[in-house]
Amino acid sequence: MKFKPLEYMEWAKREPGKASINLCRSGLDDLSIKDLDLDLGELEIRGEHSHGYAPLLEALASRFEVKVENVLPTLGASHGIFYVCAALLARGDAVLVEKPAYEPLCAVPEALEAEVRRIERRFDNRYQVDLEELKSALTVRTKLIVLTNPHNPSGVLLEPANLRGILALAAEKGVWVFIDEIYMGFQEGKKGLSAFSRASHVISASSLTKVFGLGGLRCGWLLAPEELVRRMHIIRDHINVEEVFIGEQISARVIPQLDALYQKIKPRIHENQSLVQKFIEGEKRLSWVVPAPGLICFPRVESNLSGDNLARICREEYDTAIVPGRFFEEPRHFRLGCGISPAALAQGLENIRRALAESDGLFIDKKRN
């Protein structure tokens, strides 16, 4: 195995926090224990959790309407990416990964010495998967298709017919499909909906991080067929052996409250979505594919300015951080996160507008910031 530095992850840990307004985060601002209705008086350091803390497994199984044996707890969804690739890929196997993509989705199979090929999700096709291109890309060496839904970075959902077509093609060729669903929790009324339930060759991943602002718990999970979960138990014994018991106990108590918690945060999500939509649709220098409900989008800059240059101007002149599109293989774009307070978001959007206007040579009064 050969692990190379992840350029985006190194940048994300170092740069956005230096700005007063951080529009890089792809989820809700972190909550604290005080924001949760929990009795934490009986937490234990040690307890039985050899294959996961039983109440946590049961809570997840109930929420997603699956069997306990289909649930594998992970340290965030990124941990799940590693499990899936380690369980299914060997040197020389081919894996199809969406493009644009979250960097680890390519980097992990590459580290395991699989051959990474790409599935284009184009702006002009509303970030759907071209089924004819997918069919042509599948070969006898293809073992795995890797997607996000909603898509990271665009926030766009796969249309139901598109997803059905992807799963049908994969089934025809005997190929596994792994779908990172970390943003699916923003889709109201679909709490139990996961691609895992649609076919026997599907694995899905998610966590409490993006939608609920509970990243510090590091509570993630995979939904997978029982035999594959057992195979990943063996892999876990080579990595971390067990999850963090206190974190599992807290997470087990949080999961039954997720719907009530979402109702509390929903007004901010809706207000911020409206702010972003009004801003982008009123800004002639930007275009986008309207995302599903959530807190990310991936605007395209319709001027001579690259996403990198726009990010630089925003950071240096307006103390505002956005994610350059090059980290997602689309230099004309930038990813915008809107999980912060509405007031801070409104100021951040105004700062982007000023940066775009400055690039057109318009006079900007920076003292107004």
C-alpha positions as CSV (number, residue, x, y, z in Angstrom):
1,M,0.0,0.0,0.0
2,K,1.2,3.5,-0.9
3,F,-0.5,6.4,0.8
4,K,0.1,9.8,-0.7
5,P,-0.7,13.2,0.9
6,L,-4.3,14.3,0.3
7,E,-4.0,17.8,-1.0
8,Y,-7.5,18.9,-0.2
9,M,-7.5,17.4,3.3
10,E,-4.2,19.1,4.1
11,W,-5.6,22.5,2.8
12,A,-8.9,22.0,4.6
13,K,-7.2,21.5,8.0
14,R,-4.9,24.4,7.5
15,E,-6.5,27.3,5.6
16,P,-10.3,27.9,6.0
17,G,-10.1,28.5,9.8
18,K,-7.8,31.5,9.2
19,A,-10.7,33.4,7.7
20,S,-13.3,35.3,9.7
21,I,-16.1,33.9,7.5
22,N,-15.6,30.2,6.7
23,L,-17.8,29.0,3.8
24,C,-15.8,25.8,3.3
25,R,-17.4,23.5,5.7
26,S,-19.9,21.2,4.1
27,G,-22.1,20.6,7.1
28,L,-23.8,22.3,10.0
29,D,-21.7,24.1,12.6
30,D,-20.7,21.8,15.5
31,L,-23.2,21.4,18.3
32,S,-22.2,20.9,21.9
33,I,-23.4,18.5,24.6
34,K,-25.6,21.4,26.0
35,D,-27.5,21.3,22.7
36,L,-28.6,17.7,23.2
37,D,-31.3,16.3,25.6
38,L,-29.1,13.6,27.0
39,D,-28.6,11.9,30.4
40,L,-24.9,11.2,30.5
41,G,-24.7,10.1,34.1
42,E,-24.1,6.4,33.5
43,L,-21.4,6.4,30.8
44,E,-18.8,3.8,31.1
45,I,-15.2,3.6,29.9
46,R,-15.4,-0.1,29.1
47,G,-18.1,-2.5,28.1
48,E,-19.1,-5.1,25.6
49,H,-18.8,-3.8,22.0
50,S,-16.6,-6.3,20.2
51,H,-18.5,-5.8,16.9
52,G,-20.1,-2.5,17.9
53,Y,-22.2,-1.4,20.9
54,A,-25.4,-3.3,20.7
55,P,-27.8,-0.3,21.4
56,L,-26.0,1.7,18.7
57,L,-26.3,-1.1,16.2
58,E,-30.0,-1.6,17.1
59,A,-30.7,2.2,16.8
60,L,-29.1,2.4,13.3
61,A,-30.8,-0.8,12.2
62,S,-34.2,0.6,13.3
63,R,-33.6,4.0,11.6
64,F,-32.7,2.5,8.3
65,E,-35.1,-0.5,8.5
66,V,-32.3,-3.1,8.1
67,K,-31.0,-6.0,10.2
68,V,-28.4,-5.4,12.9
69,E,-26.1,-7.8,11.0
70,N,-26.2,-5.3,8.1
71,V,-24.7,-2.5,10.2
72,L,-20.9,-1.8,10.6
73,P,-20.0,1.1,12.9
74,T,-17.1,3.3,11.6
75,L,-15.1,6.3,12.7
76,G,-16.9,8.6,10.4
77,A,-17.8,8.0,6.8
78,S,-14.2,8.3,5.7
79,H,-13.3,5.2,7.7
80,G,-16.1,3.5,5.8
81,I,-14.4,4.3,2.4
82,F,-11.3,2.4,3.6
83,Y,-13.3,-0.6,4.8
84,V,-15.1,-1.0,1.5
85,C,-12.1,-0.6,-0.7
86,A,-10.0,-3.0,1.5
87,A,-12.7,-5.6,1.5
88,L,-13.5,-5.6,-2.2
89,L,-10.3,-4.5,-4.1
90,A,-7.0,-6.2,-4.8
91,R,-4.0,-5.0,-6.8
92,G,-4.9,-4.6,-10.5
93,D,-8.7,-4.5,-10.0
94,A,-10.5,-1.7,-11.7
95,V,-12.8,0.7,-9.8
96,L,-15.0,3.4,-11.4
97,V,-15.1,6.7,-9.4
98,E,-17.3,9.6,-10.2
99,K,-15.8,12.9,-11.4
100,P,-15.8,15.5,-9.9
101,A,-15.1,13.7,-6.7
102,Y,-14.2,14.0,-3.0
103,E,-10.5,13.3,-3.1
104,P,-10.3,10.2,-0.8
105,L,-12.7,8.3,-3.1
106,C,-9.9,8.1,-5.6
107,A,-7.0,8.1,-3.2
108,V,-8.0,5.1,-1.1
109,P,-8.3,2.6,-4.0
110,E,-5.1,4.0,-5.5
111,A,-3.3,3.4,-2.2
112,L,-4.5,-0.2,-2.4
113,E,-3.1,-0.4,-5.9
114,A,-6.3,-0.7,-7.8
115,E,-6.7,1.0,-11.1
116,V,-9.0,4.0,-10.8
117,R,-11.1,4.9,-13.8
118,R,-13.6,7.8,-13.9
119,I,-17.3,8.3,-14.5
120,E,-18.1,11.8,-15.6
121,R,-20.9,13.7,-13.8
122,R,-21.1,16.8,-16.0
123,F,-22.5,20.2,-15.2
124,D,-24.2,20.2,-18.6
125,N,-25.9,16.9,-17.7
126,R,-27.0,18.2,-14.2
127,Y,-24.4,16.0,-12.6
128,Q,-26.3,12.8,-13.5
129,V,-24.4,9.7,-14.7
130,D,-24.5,9.0,-18.4
131,L,-25.6,5.4,-18.5
132,E,-24.2,4.7,-21.9
133,E,-20.8,5.9,-20.8
134,L,-21.0,3.8,-17.7
135,K,-21.9,0.7,-19.7
136,S,-18.9,1.3,-21.9
137,A,-16.6,1.8,-19.0
138,L,-17.5,-1.5,-17.2
139,T,-15.1,-4.4,-17.9
140,V,-14.4,-7.8,-16.6
141,R,-11.8,-6.2,-14.2
142,T,-14.3,-3.7,-12.7
143,K,-15.1,-4.7,-9.2
144,L,-16.6,-1.5,-7.7
145,I,-18.4,1.7,-8.7
146,V,-18.0,4.6,-6.2
147,L,-20.5,7.5,-6.0
148,T,-21.8,10.1,-3.6
149,N,-25.6,10.8,-3.3
150,P,-26.3,13.7,-2.9
151,H,-23.2,14.4,-4.9
152,N,-20.1,16.0,-3.3
153,P,-19.4,18.7,-4.4
154,S,-22.5,19.8,-6.2
155,G,-25.2,18.7,-3.7
156,V,-27.3,17.2,-6.5
157,L,-29.3,14.1,-6.0
158,L,-29.2,11.3,-8.5
159,E,-32.6,11.1,-10.2
160,P,-34.4,7.9,-9.4
161,A,-34.3,6.6,-12.9
162,N,-30.6,7.4,-13.1
163,L,-29.9,5.5,-9.9
164,R,-32.0,2.5,-11.1
165,G,-30.1,2.4,-14.3
166,I,-26.7,2.5,-12.5
167,L,-27.7,-0.4,-10.2
168,A,-29.1,-2.4,-13.1
169,L,-25.9,-2.1,-15.1
170,A,-23.8,-3.0,-12.1
171,A,-26.0,-6.1,-11.4
172,E,-25.7,-7.2,-15.0
173,K,-21.9,-7.1,-14.7
174,G,-21.6,-8.5,-11.2
175,V,-20.1,-5.2,-9.9
176,W,-20.5,-3.8,-6.4
177,V,-21.8,-0.2,-5.9
178,F,-20.6,1.9,-3.0
179,I,-22.6,5.1,-2.3
180,D,-21.5,7.7,0.2
181,E,-24.8,9.1,1.5
182,I,-23.4,11.5,4.1
183,Y,-25.7,14.3,2.9
184,M,-28.9,12.2,2.5
185,G,-30.1,13.2,6.0
186,F,-31.1,16.6,4.6
187,Q,-33.8,15.0,2.5
188,E,-36.8,15.2,4.7
189,G,-39.2,12.3,4.7
190,K,-36.5,9.9,3.5
191,K,-34.8,9.0,6.8
192,G,-35.1,5.3,6.1
193,L,-34.2,5.6,2.4
194,S,-30.8,4.3,1.5
195,A,-29.5,2.8,-1.7
196,F,-28.5,-0.2,0.3
197,S,-32.1,-1.3,0.5
198,R,-32.5,-1.2,-3.3
199,A,-30.2,-4.1,-4.3
200,S,-28.1,-6.9,-2.9
201,H,-24.9,-5.5,-4.4
202,V,-25.0,-2.1,-2.8
203,I,-23.1,-0.7,0.2
204,S,-23.9,2.7,1.7
205,A,-22.1,5.0,4.2
206,S,-23.0,7.9,6.3
207,S,-22.4,9.6,9.7
208,L,-23.7,12.1,12.2
209,T,-21.3,14.7,10.9
210,K,-22.7,16.9,8.2
211,V,-26.4,17.1,8.8
212,F,-26.5,17.1,12.6
213,G,-23.2,18.9,13.5
214,L,-22.0,16.0,15.6
215,G,-18.7,15.3,14.0
216,G,-16.9,15.2,17.3
217,L,-18.6,11.9,18.1
218,R,-16.9,10.3,15.0
219,C,-20.0,8.2,14.6
220,G,-20.3,6.7,11.1
221,W,-21.7,3.5,9.7
222,L,-21.8,1.3,6.7
223,L,-24.9,-0.6,5.6
224,A,-23.8,-3.8,3.7
225,P,-24.7,-7.4,3.2
226,E,-24.0,-9.7,6.2
227,E,-21.2,-11.6,4.6
228,L,-19.4,-8.4,3.6
229,V,-19.9,-7.0,7.1
230,R,-18.2,-10.1,8.6
231,R,-15.3,-9.6,6.2
232,M,-14.9,-6.0,7.3
233,H,-14.9,-7.2,11.0
234,I,-11.6,-8.9,10.1
235,I,-10.2,-5.8,8.5
236,R,-11.1,-3.8,11.6
237,D,-9.1,-6.2,13.8
238,H,-6.1,-5.1,11.7
239,I,-6.8,-1.4,12.2
240,N,-8.5,-0.2,15.3
241,V,-10.0,-3.4,16.8
242,E,-12.9,-1.5,18.4
243,E,-14.7,1.8,18.2
244,V,-14.6,4.4,21.0
245,F,-17.0,3.1,23.6
246,I,-18.0,6.4,25.2
247,G,-18.7,7.8,21.7
248,E,-20.8,4.8,20.9
249,Q,-22.9,5.2,24.0
250,I,-23.6,8.8,23.4
251,S,-24.3,8.2,19.7
252,A,-26.8,5.4,20.6
253,R,-28.7,7.9,22.8
254,V,-28.6,10.6,20.1
255,I,-29.9,8.6,17.1
256,P,-33.5,8.3,18.4
257,Q,-33.5,12.1,18.8
258,L,-32.3,12.9,15.3
259,D,-35.7,13.8,13.8
260,A,-36.4,16.1,16.7
261,L,-33.0,17.6,16.4
262,Y,-33.4,18.2,12.7
263,Q,-36.7,20.1,13.4
264,K,-34.7,22.5,15.5
265,I,-32.0,23.2,12.9
266,K,-34.3,23.1,9.9
267,P,-35.2,26.8,10.0
268,R,-31.5,27.7,9.6
269,I,-31.0,25.3,6.8
270,H,-34.0,26.6,4.9
271,E,-33.1,30.3,5.5
272,N,-29.5,29.7,4.4
273,Q,-30.6,27.8,1.3
274,S,-32.8,30.7,0.3
275,L,-30.0,33.2,0.8
276,V,-27.7,31.2,-1.4
277,Q,-30.3,30.6,-4.1
278,K,-31.2,34.3,-4.3
279,F,-27.5,35.2,-4.4
280,I,-26.5,32.9,-7.2
281,E,-29.6,33.4,-9.4
282,G,-29.0,37.1,-9.1
283,E,-25.3,37.0,-9.9
284,K,-24.6,37.1,-13.6
285,R,-21.0,35.9,-13.1
286,L,-22.2,32.6,-11.6
287,S,-24.2,29.6,-12.7
288,W,-25.1,26.4,-11.0
289,V,-27.1,23.2,-11.0
290,V,-29.7,23.7,-8.2
291,P,-28.8,21.2,-5.5
292,A,-31.1,19.1,-3.4
293,P,-31.9,20.5,0.1
294,G,-28.6,20.7,2.0
295,L,-25.7,22.9,2.8
296,I,-23.4,22.7,-0.2
297,C,-23.4,23.8,-3.9
298,F,-20.8,24.0,-6.6
299,P,-21.2,27.3,-8.6
300,R,-19.4,27.8,-11.9
301,V,-17.7,31.1,-12.4
302,E,-18.9,32.6,-15.7
303,S,-16.0,35.1,-16.2
304,N,-12.2,35.0,-16.8
305,L,-11.7,34.3,-13.1
306,S,-10.8,30.8,-12.0
307,G,-12.1,29.3,-8.8
308,D,-8.6,29.5,-7.4
309,N,-8.3,33.2,-8.1
310,L,-11.8,33.9,-6.7
311,A,-10.9,32.0,-3.6
312,R,-7.6,34.0,-3.3
313,I,-9.4,37.3,-3.6
314,C,-12.1,36.3,-1.2
315,R,-9.4,35.3,1.4
316,E,-6.9,38.1,0.9
317,E,-9.3,41.0,0.4
318,Y,-12.5,40.0,2.2
319,D,-11.4,37.6,4.9
320,T,-13.7,34.9,3.5
321,A,-12.9,31.3,2.7
322,I,-14.4,29.2,-0.1
323,V,-13.1,25.9,-1.6
324,P,-11.4,26.2,-4.9
325,G,-12.9,23.9,-7.5
326,R,-9.5,22.4,-8.4
327,F,-9.8,20.3,-5.3
328,F,-12.7,18.6,-7.0
329,E,-11.1,18.6,-10.4
330,E,-13.2,21.6,-11.8
331,P,-11.0,24.7,-11.8
332,R,-13.9,27.0,-13.0
333,H,-15.9,26.2,-9.9
334,F,-15.8,26.6,-6.2
335,R,-17.7,24.7,-3.5
336,L,-19.8,26.8,-1.2
337,G,-20.8,25.6,2.3
338,C,-23.6,27.4,4.1
339,G,-24.0,25.8,7.5
340,I,-22.9,29.0,9.4
341,S,-25.3,31.6,10.9
342,P,-27.5,33.4,8.4
343,A,-25.9,36.7,9.3
344,A,-22.4,35.5,8.7
345,L,-23.5,33.7,5.5
346,A,-25.1,36.9,4.1
347,Q,-21.9,38.8,4.7
348,G,-19.9,36.0,3.1
349,L,-22.1,36.0,0.0
350,E,-21.7,39.8,-0.2
351,N,-18.0,39.4,0.0
352,I,-18.0,36.9,-2.9
353,R,-20.1,39.4,-4.9
354,R,-17.5,42.1,-4.3
355,A,-14.7,39.8,-5.2
356,L,-16.4,38.9,-8.5
357,A,-17.1,42.6,-9.2
358,E,-13.5,43.5,-8.4
359,S,-12.4,40.9,-11.0
360,D,-14.4,42.9,-13.6
361,G,-12.5,46.0,-12.7
362,L,-15.4,47.6,-10.7
363,F,-14.6,50.0,-7.8
364,I,-15.2,48.3,-4.5
365,D,-15.3,50.1,-1.2
366,K,-13.6,47.5,1.1
367,K,-14.2,49.7,4.2
368,R,-17.8,48.5,4.0
369,N,-16.7,45.0,5.1
